[in-house]
Amino acid sequence: MAIIKTENLTYTYSQGTPFEKTAVDNVQLEIEGGELIGIIGHTGSGKSTLIQHFNGLIRPTSGKIYIDGQDIWDKSVKIRDIRFKVGLVFQYPEYQIFEETVYKDISFGPKNMGLTDEETDKRVRETAEMLEIPEDMLERSPFELSGGQKRRVAIAGVMAMEPKVLILDEPTAGLDPKGRDKVLELIARYQREKNTTVLLVSHSMEDVARFASKILVMNKGKLFCYDDTAAVFRRSAEIAEMGLAVPQITRVFDRLRAMGYDLPRDIYTVEQAKAAVLQYMGKDGIANA
Protein backbone atom coordinates (compact mmCIF):
# COMPACT_ATOMS: atom_id res chain seq x y z
CA MET A 1 0.00 0.00 0.00
CA ALA A 2 1.24 3.47 -0.90
CA ILE A 3 2.29 5.67 2.02
CA ILE A 4 1.11 8.75 0.04
CA LYS A 5 -1.61 8.68 -2.57
CA THR A 6 -3.43 11.51 -4.32
CA GLU A 7 -6.52 11.33 -6.50
CA ASN A 8 -7.20 14.24 -8.90
CA LEU A 9 -5.53 16.60 -6.44
CA THR A 10 -6.14 20.22 -7.41
CA TYR A 11 -5.50 23.45 -5.55
CA THR A 12 -6.47 26.92 -6.78
CA TYR A 13 -5.36 30.10 -5.06
CA SER A 14 -7.80 33.06 -4.85
CA GLN A 15 -10.57 31.04 -6.41
CA GLY A 16 -13.34 33.16 -7.92
CA THR A 17 -11.23 36.35 -8.06
CA PRO A 18 -9.26 38.01 -10.87
CA PHE A 19 -6.09 36.60 -9.23
CA GLU A 20 -7.21 32.97 -9.50
CA LYS A 21 -4.30 30.60 -10.16
CA THR A 22 -4.20 26.80 -10.17
CA ALA A 23 -0.98 25.81 -8.42
CA VAL A 24 -1.58 22.03 -8.37
CA ASP A 25 -3.53 20.64 -11.30
CA ASN A 26 -5.18 17.21 -11.18
CA VAL A 27 -2.20 15.33 -9.71
CA GLN A 28 -2.47 11.54 -9.59
CA LEU A 29 0.34 10.08 -7.50
CA GLU A 30 1.29 7.01 -5.47
CA ILE A 31 4.46 6.98 -3.37
CA GLU A 32 5.60 3.73 -1.78
CA GLY A 33 7.24 3.76 1.64
CA GLY A 34 10.91 3.46 2.48
CA GLU A 35 12.53 5.57 -0.25
CA LEU A 36 14.36 8.88 -0.53
CA ILE A 37 12.55 10.84 -3.22
CA GLY A 38 13.70 14.07 -4.83
CA ILE A 39 11.11 16.66 -5.81
CA ILE A 40 12.17 19.14 -8.46
CA GLY A 41 10.59 21.91 -10.49
CA HIS A 42 11.26 25.54 -11.32
CA THR A 43 9.88 28.37 -9.16
CA GLY A 44 6.10 28.38 -9.49
CA SER A 45 5.89 24.76 -10.63
CA GLY A 46 3.68 23.81 -7.68
CA LYS A 47 6.10 21.63 -5.74
CA SER A 48 5.88 23.58 -2.45
CA THR A 49 2.09 23.76 -2.66
CA LEU A 50 1.99 20.02 -3.32
CA ILE A 51 4.03 19.03 -0.28
CA GLN A 52 1.97 21.25 2.03
CA HIS A 53 -1.06 19.12 1.15
CA PHE A 54 0.62 16.00 2.49
CA ASN A 55 0.35 17.01 6.14
CA GLY A 56 -2.82 19.02 5.88
CA LEU A 57 -1.40 22.54 5.89
CA ILE A 58 -3.45 23.17 2.76
CA ARG A 59 -6.86 21.69 2.03
CA PRO A 60 -7.34 20.78 -1.64
CA THR A 61 -9.81 22.65 -3.81
CA SER A 62 -10.79 19.23 -5.15
CA GLY A 63 -9.47 15.68 -5.04
CA LYS A 64 -8.26 13.50 -2.20
CA ILE A 65 -5.07 12.77 -0.26
CA TYR A 66 -4.40 9.48 1.49
CA ILE A 67 -1.64 9.02 4.06
CA ASP A 68 -0.98 5.42 5.01
CA GLY A 69 -4.39 4.51 3.58
CA GLN A 70 -6.34 7.25 5.41
CA ASP A 71 -8.22 10.03 3.66
CA ILE A 72 -6.74 12.87 5.69
CA TRP A 73 -9.81 15.08 5.31
CA ASP A 74 -12.30 12.39 6.31
CA LYS A 75 -14.41 13.48 9.30
CA SER A 76 -13.12 10.55 11.37
CA VAL A 77 -9.46 11.59 10.95
CA LYS A 78 -7.75 14.09 13.27
CA ILE A 79 -5.48 16.30 11.20
CA ARG A 80 -3.19 16.64 14.23
CA ASP A 81 -2.44 12.90 14.03
CA ILE A 82 -1.61 13.25 10.33
CA ARG A 83 0.93 15.94 11.17
CA PHE A 84 2.67 13.54 13.52
CA LYS A 85 2.81 10.98 10.69
CA VAL A 86 4.08 13.48 8.13
CA GLY A 87 6.82 15.78 9.39
CA LEU A 88 7.51 18.91 7.35
CA VAL A 89 10.75 20.88 7.61
CA PHE A 90 10.43 24.28 5.97
CA GLN A 91 13.16 26.18 4.17
CA TYR A 92 15.49 27.90 6.67
CA PRO A 93 14.10 25.84 9.57
CA GLU A 94 16.54 27.45 12.03
CA TYR A 95 14.20 30.45 12.08
CA GLN A 96 11.67 28.18 13.79
CA ILE A 97 13.99 27.54 16.74
CA PHE A 98 12.65 29.19 19.88
CA GLU A 99 13.54 27.16 23.00
CA GLU A 100 16.29 28.15 25.42
CA THR A 101 18.33 24.96 24.97
CA VAL A 102 18.99 22.55 22.10
CA TYR A 103 17.55 19.70 24.19
CA LYS A 104 14.26 21.52 24.77
CA ASP A 105 13.95 22.43 21.12
CA ILE A 106 14.42 18.83 19.92
CA SER A 107 12.07 17.53 22.61
CA PHE A 108 9.24 19.94 21.79
CA GLY A 109 7.63 17.70 19.15
CA PRO A 110 7.82 14.41 21.07
CA LYS A 111 6.36 16.08 24.17
CA ASN A 112 3.42 17.38 22.15
CA MET A 113 2.80 13.84 21.00
CA GLY A 114 2.16 12.93 24.62
CA LEU A 115 5.22 10.70 25.00
CA THR A 116 6.63 9.95 28.45
CA ASP A 117 9.70 11.84 29.67
CA GLU A 118 11.70 8.63 29.33
CA GLU A 119 10.68 8.04 25.70
CA THR A 120 11.16 11.72 24.86
CA ASP A 121 14.68 11.68 26.32
CA LYS A 122 15.50 8.52 24.35
CA ARG A 123 14.35 10.07 21.09
CA VAL A 124 16.18 13.35 21.69
CA ARG A 125 19.49 11.61 22.39
CA GLU A 126 19.16 9.08 19.54
CA THR A 127 18.28 11.78 17.02
CA ALA A 128 21.05 14.08 18.25
CA GLU A 129 23.57 11.26 17.87
CA MET A 130 22.32 10.43 14.38
CA LEU A 131 22.67 14.07 13.30
CA GLU A 132 26.09 14.34 14.97
CA ILE A 133 24.95 16.86 17.57
CA PRO A 134 27.36 16.35 20.52
CA GLU A 135 25.83 15.58 23.90
CA ASP A 136 27.47 18.62 25.49
CA MET A 137 25.68 20.81 22.94
CA LEU A 138 22.24 19.73 24.18
CA GLU A 139 22.30 22.15 27.11
CA ARG A 140 23.56 25.08 25.07
CA SER A 141 21.39 27.80 23.62
CA PRO A 142 20.66 27.01 19.96
CA PHE A 143 21.20 30.69 19.17
CA GLU A 144 24.91 30.31 19.98
CA LEU A 145 25.43 27.72 17.23
CA SER A 146 26.68 28.07 13.67
CA GLY A 147 24.22 28.14 10.78
CA GLY A 148 24.83 24.50 9.88
CA GLN A 149 24.46 23.40 13.52
CA LYS A 150 21.19 25.32 13.89
CA ARG A 151 19.90 23.66 10.73
CA ARG A 152 20.65 20.21 12.15
CA VAL A 153 18.95 21.06 15.45
CA ALA A 154 15.82 22.24 13.64
CA ILE A 155 15.72 19.09 11.48
CA ALA A 156 16.32 16.93 14.57
CA GLY A 157 13.21 18.42 16.19
CA VAL A 158 11.07 16.95 13.40
CA MET A 159 13.00 13.68 13.12
CA ALA A 160 12.58 13.05 16.85
CA MET A 161 8.83 12.65 16.28
CA GLU A 162 9.74 9.68 14.05
CA PRO A 163 7.20 10.50 11.33
CA LYS A 164 6.42 7.87 8.72
CA VAL A 165 7.10 10.54 6.10
CA LEU A 166 9.72 13.28 6.46
CA ILE A 167 9.48 16.17 3.99
CA LEU A 168 12.30 18.70 3.70
CA ASP A 169 11.85 21.85 1.62
CA GLU A 170 15.28 23.00 0.40
CA PRO A 171 17.06 21.83 3.59
CA THR A 172 20.49 23.03 2.39
CA ALA A 173 19.47 26.53 1.25
CA GLY A 174 22.05 29.12 2.25
CA LEU A 175 24.65 26.64 3.50
CA ASP A 176 28.22 26.48 2.24
CA PRO A 177 29.20 23.37 0.19
CA LYS A 178 30.67 21.55 3.18
CA GLY A 179 27.62 22.23 5.35
CA ARG A 180 25.28 21.26 2.49
CA ASP A 181 27.00 17.91 1.95
CA LYS A 182 26.97 17.16 5.68
CA VAL A 183 23.23 17.85 6.04
CA LEU A 184 22.38 15.73 2.99
CA GLU A 185 24.57 12.84 4.13
CA LEU A 186 22.89 12.86 7.55
CA ILE A 187 19.42 12.95 6.00
CA ALA A 188 20.33 9.99 3.79
CA ARG A 189 21.69 8.13 6.83
CA TYR A 190 18.46 8.79 8.73
CA GLN A 191 16.41 7.43 5.82
CA ARG A 192 18.51 4.25 5.60
CA GLU A 193 18.60 3.52 9.32
CA LYS A 194 14.94 4.29 9.98
CA ASN A 195 13.74 2.88 6.62
CA THR A 196 11.34 5.79 6.46
CA THR A 197 10.07 7.79 3.50
CA VAL A 198 11.93 11.04 2.84
CA LEU A 199 10.81 13.67 0.32
CA LEU A 200 13.59 16.10 -0.51
CA VAL A 201 12.62 19.30 -2.34
CA SER A 202 15.65 20.81 -4.03
CA HIS A 203 16.74 23.11 -6.86
CA SER A 204 20.07 21.29 -7.02
CA MET A 205 20.00 18.49 -9.58
CA GLU A 206 23.41 17.32 -8.38
CA ASP A 207 22.11 16.82 -4.84
CA VAL A 208 18.99 15.00 -6.03
CA ALA A 209 21.05 12.81 -8.37
CA ARG A 210 23.42 11.78 -5.57
CA PHE A 211 20.86 10.87 -2.94
CA ALA A 212 17.42 10.17 -4.43
CA SER A 213 16.30 6.75 -5.63
CA LYS A 214 13.28 8.30 -7.35
CA ILE A 215 12.46 11.78 -8.64
CA LEU A 216 9.16 13.62 -8.91
CA VAL A 217 9.11 16.46 -11.44
CA MET A 218 6.49 19.22 -11.30
CA ASN A 219 5.88 21.60 -14.20
CA LYS A 220 3.26 24.37 -14.34
CA GLY A 221 1.22 22.74 -11.58
CA LYS A 222 1.14 19.34 -13.24
CA LEU A 223 3.01 16.14 -12.46
CA PHE A 224 5.44 15.80 -15.37
CA CYS A 225 6.85 12.47 -14.20
CA TYR A 226 7.60 10.32 -11.18
CA ASP A 227 10.14 7.57 -11.83
CA ASP A 228 13.49 6.06 -10.90
CA THR A 229 16.32 8.61 -10.94
CA ALA A 230 18.04 7.05 -13.95
CA ALA A 231 14.79 7.01 -15.96
CA VAL A 232 14.12 10.67 -15.18
CA PHE A 233 17.58 11.84 -16.25
CA ARG A 234 17.28 9.88 -19.49
CA ARG A 235 14.71 12.58 -20.31
CA SER A 236 17.30 15.33 -19.86
CA ALA A 237 16.29 17.16 -23.06
CA GLU A 238 12.66 17.45 -21.92
CA ILE A 239 13.74 18.56 -18.45
CA ALA A 240 16.02 21.22 -19.93
CA GLU A 241 13.11 22.54 -22.02
CA MET A 242 11.27 23.26 -18.75
CA GLY A 243 14.11 25.51 -17.67
CA LEU A 244 15.61 23.00 -15.25
CA ALA A 245 19.35 22.32 -15.29
CA VAL A 246 20.22 18.64 -15.28
CA PRO A 247 23.48 17.65 -13.53
CA GLN A 248 26.58 18.96 -15.28
CA ILE A 249 27.91 15.45 -15.84
CA THR A 250 24.66 14.52 -17.61
CA ARG A 251 25.07 17.50 -19.95
CA VAL A 252 28.65 16.45 -20.71
CA PHE A 253 27.53 12.95 -21.66
CA ASP A 254 24.64 14.31 -23.74
CA ARG A 255 27.20 16.34 -25.69
CA LEU A 256 29.55 13.37 -26.11
CA ARG A 257 26.70 11.25 -27.48
CA ALA A 258 25.79 14.06 -29.89
CA MET A 259 29.40 13.90 -31.11
CA GLY A 260 28.97 10.22 -31.91
CA TYR A 261 30.34 8.47 -28.83
CA ASP A 262 28.36 5.39 -27.85
CA LEU A 263 27.86 6.17 -24.16
CA PRO A 264 24.97 5.41 -21.76
CA ARG A 265 22.04 7.85 -21.49
CA ASP A 266 21.52 7.45 -17.72
CA ILE A 267 24.69 9.05 -16.36
CA TYR A 268 24.02 11.55 -13.59
CA THR A 269 26.87 11.17 -11.06
CA VAL A 270 30.65 11.44 -11.35
CA GLU A 271 31.04 7.83 -10.17
CA GLN A 272 28.79 6.58 -12.97
CA ALA A 273 30.68 8.73 -15.48
CA LYS A 274 34.02 7.28 -14.41
CA ALA A 275 32.75 3.71 -14.76
CA ALA A 276 31.23 4.45 -18.18
CA VAL A 277 34.41 6.08 -19.53
CA LEU A 278 36.62 3.25 -18.27
CA GLN A 279 34.33 0.69 -19.88
CA TYR A 280 34.33 2.63 -23.14
CA MET A 281 38.11 2.98 -23.17
CA GLY A 282 38.59 -0.71 -22.65
CA LYS A 283 40.80 -2.61 -20.22
CA ASP A 284 44.05 -1.55 -21.89
CA GLY A 285 43.09 2.13 -21.89
CA ILE A 286 42.92 2.38 -25.70
CA ALA A 287 39.83 4.20 -27.00
CA ASN A 288 37.40 2.18 -29.09
CA ALA A 289 36.66 5.20 -31.29
C-alpha positions in Angstrom: 0.0 0.0 0.0 1.2 3.5 -0.9 2.3 5.7 2.0 1.1 8.7 0.0 -1.6 8.7 -2.6 -3.4 11.5 -4.3 -6.5 11.3 -6.5 -7.2 14.2 -8.9 -5.5 16.6 -6.4 -6.1 20.2 -7.4 -5.5 23.5 -5.6 -6.5 26.9 -6.8 -5.4 30.1 -5.1 -7.8 33.1 -4.8 -10.6 31.0 -6.4 -13.3 33.2 -7.9 -11.2 36.3 -8.1 -9.3 38.0 -10.9 -6.1 36.6 -9.2 -7.2 33.0 -9.5 -4.3 30.6 -10.2 -4.2 26.8 -10.2 -1.0 25.8 -8.4 -1.6 22.0 -8.4 -3.5 20.6 -11.3 -5.2 17.2 -11.2 -2.2 15.3 -9.7 -2.5 11.5 -9.6 0.3 10.1 -7.5 1.3 7.0 -5.5 4.5 7.0 -3.4 5.6 3.7 -1.8 7.2 3.8 1.6 10.9 3.5 2.5 12.5 5.6 -0.2 14.4 8.9 -0.5 12.6 10.8 -3.2 13.7 14.1 -4.8 11.1 16.7 -5.8 12.2 19.1 -8.5 10.6 21.9 -10.5 11.3 25.5 -11.3 9.9 28.4 -9.2 6.1 28.4 -9.5 5.9 24.8 -10.6 3.7 23.8 -7.7 6.1 21.6 -5.7 5.9 23.6 -2.5 2.1 23.8 -2.7 2.0 20.0 -3.3 4.0 19.0 -0.3 2.0 21.3 2.0 -1.1 19.1 1.2 0.6 16.0 2.5 0.4 17.0 6.1 -2.8 19.0 5.9 -1.4 22.5 5.9 -3.4 23.2 2.8 -6.9 21.7 2.0 -7.3 20.8 -1.6 -9.8 22.7 -3.8 -10.8 19.2 -5.1 -9.5 15.7 -5.0 -8.3 13.5 -2.2 -5.1 12.8 -0.3 -4.4 9.5 1.5 -1.6 9.0 4.1 -1.0 5.4 5.0 -4.4 4.5 3.6 -6.3 7.2 5.4 -8.2 10.0 3.7 -6.7 12.9 5.7 -9.8 15.1 5.3 -12.3 12.4 6.3 -14.4 13.5 9.3 -13.1 10.6 11.4 -9.5 11.6 10.9 -7.7 14.1 13.3 -5.5 16.3 11.2 -3.2 16.6 14.2 -2.4 12.9 14.0 -1.6 13.3 10.3 0.9 15.9 11.2 2.7 13.5 13.5 2.8 11.0 10.7 4.1 13.5 8.1 6.8 15.8 9.4 7.5 18.9 7.3 10.7 20.9 7.6 10.4 24.3 6.0 13.2 26.2 4.2 15.5 27.9 6.7 14.1 25.8 9.6 16.5 27.4 12.0 14.2 30.5 12.1 11.7 28.2 13.8 14.0 27.5 16.7 12.6 29.2 19.9 13.5 27.2 23.0 16.3 28.1 25.4 18.3 25.0 25.0 19.0 22.5 22.1 17.6 19.7 24.2 14.3 21.5 24.8 14.0 22.4 21.1 14.4 18.8 19.9 12.1 17.5 22.6 9.2 19.9 21.8 7.6 17.7 19.1 7.8 14.4 21.1 6.4 16.1 24.2 3.4 17.4 22.1 2.8 13.8 21.0 2.2 12.9 24.6 5.2 10.7 25.0 6.6 10.0 28.4 9.7 11.8 29.7 11.7 8.6 29.3 10.7 8.0 25.7 11.2 11.7 24.9 14.7 11.7 26.3 15.5 8.5 24.4 14.4 10.1 21.1 16.2 13.3 21.7 19.5 11.6 22.4 19.2 9.1 19.5 18.3 11.8 17.0 21.1 14.1 18.3 23.6 11.3 17.9 22.3 10.4 14.4 22.7 14.1 13.3 26.1 14.3 15.0 24.9 16.9 17.6 27.4 16.3 20.5 25.8 15.6 23.9 27.5 18.6 25.5 25.7 20.8 22.9 22.2 19.7 24.2 22.3 22.1 27.1 23.6 25.1 25.1 21.4 27.8 23.6 20.7 27.0 20.0 21.2 30.7 19.2 24.9 30.3 20.0 25.4 27.7 17.2 26.7 28.1 13.7 24.2 28.1 10.8 24.8 24.5 9.9 24.5 23.4 13.5 21.2 25.3 13.9 19.9 23.7 10.7 20.6 20.2 12.1 19.0 21.1 15.5 15.8 22.2 13.6 15.7 19.1 11.5 16.3 16.9 14.6 13.2 18.4 16.2 11.1 17.0 13.4 13.0 13.7 13.1 12.6 13.1 16.9 8.8 12.6 16.3 9.7 9.7 14.0 7.2 10.5 11.3 6.4 7.9 8.7 7.1 10.5 6.1 9.7 13.3 6.5 9.5 16.2 4.0 12.3 18.7 3.7 11.9 21.9 1.6 15.3 23.0 0.4 17.1 21.8 3.6 20.5 23.0 2.4 19.5 26.5 1.2 22.1 29.1 2.3 24.7 26.6 3.5 28.2 26.5 2.2 29.2 23.4 0.2 30.7 21.5 3.2 27.6 22.2 5.3 25.3 21.3 2.5 27.0 17.9 2.0 27.0 17.2 5.7 23.2 17.9 6.0 22.4 15.7 3.0 24.6 12.8 4.1 22.9 12.9 7.6 19.4 13.0 6.0 20.3 10.0 3.8 21.7 8.1 6.8 18.5 8.8 8.7 16.4 7.4 5.8 18.5 4.3 5.6 18.6 3.5 9.3 14.9 4.3 10.0 13.7 2.9 6.6 11.3 5.8 6.5 10.1 7.8 3.5 11.9 11.0 2.8 10.8 13.7 0.3 13.6 16.1 -0.5 12.6 19.3 -2.3 15.6 20.8 -4.0 16.7 23.1 -6.9 20.1 21.3 -7.0 20.0 18.5 -9.6 23.4 17.3 -8.4 22.1 16.8 -4.8 19.0 15.0 -6.0 21.1 12.8 -8.4 23.4 11.8 -5.6 20.9 10.9 -2.9 17.4 10.2 -4.4 16.3 6.7 -5.6 13.3 8.3 -7.4 12.5 11.8 -8.6 9.2 13.6 -8.9 9.1 16.5 -11.4 6.5 19.2 -11.3 5.9 21.6 -14.2 3.3 24.4 -14.3 1.2 22.7 -11.6 1.1 19.3 -13.2 3.0 16.1 -12.5 5.4 15.8 -15.4 6.8 12.5 -14.2 7.6 10.3 -11.2 10.1 7.6 -11.8 13.5 6.1 -10.9 16.3 8.6 -10.9 18.0 7.0 -14.0 14.8 7.0 -16.0 14.1 10.7 -15.2 17.6 11.8 -16.3 17.3 9.9 -19.5 14.7 12.6 -20.3 17.3 15.3 -19.9 16.3 17.2 -23.1 12.7 17.4 -21.9 13.7 18.6 -18.4 16.0 21.2 -19.9 13.1 22.5 -22.0 11.3 23.3 -18.8 14.1 25.5 -17.7 15.6 23.0 -15.2 19.3 22.3 -15.3 20.2 18.6 -15.3 23.5 17.7 -13.5 26.6 19.0 -15.3 27.9 15.5 -15.8 24.7 14.5 -17.6 25.1 17.5 -20.0 28.6 16.5 -20.7 27.5 12.9 -21.7 24.6 14.3 -23.7 27.2 16.3 -25.7 29.5 13.4 -26.1 26.7 11.2 -27.5 25.8 14.1 -29.9 29.4 13.9 -31.1 29.0 10.2 -31.9 30.3 8.5 -28.8 28.4 5.4 -27.9 27.9 6.2 -24.2 25.0 5.4 -21.8 22.0 7.8 -21.5 21.5 7.4 -17.7 24.7 9.1 -16.4 24.0 11.5 -13.6 26.9 11.2 -11.1 30.6 11.4 -11.4 31.0 7.8 -10.2 28.8 6.6 -13.0 30.7 8.7 -15.5 34.0 7.3 -14.4 32.8 3.7 -14.8 31.2 4.4 -18.2 34.4 6.1 -19.5 36.6 3.2 -18.3 34.3 0.7 -19.9 34.3 2.6 -23.1 38.1 3.0 -23.2 38.6 -0.7 -22.6 40.8 -2.6 -20.2 44.1 -1.5 -21.9 43.1 2.1 -21.9 42.9 2.4 -25.7 39.8 4.2 -27.0 37.4 2.2 -29.1 36.7 5.2 -31.3 
